[in-house]
Amino acid sequence: MYPYFALRAIGIKIPSYVANFITTIQFSQMLIGFGVNITSWYLQRKYY
């Protein structure tokens, strides 16, 4: 993600599929993190 923004900041055009891929990966990361947090919360309430 950061190299993408750095290249865009210096005026290099990046194909739109790269931006779409980055967005998809970030969204997936958010969903996985959400799942991990919910699972952790559930296990703490169940066993402690």
ABEGO torsion letter per residue (X at the ends): XAAAAAAAAAGBBBBAAAAAAAAAAAAAAAAAAAAAAAAAAAAAAAAX
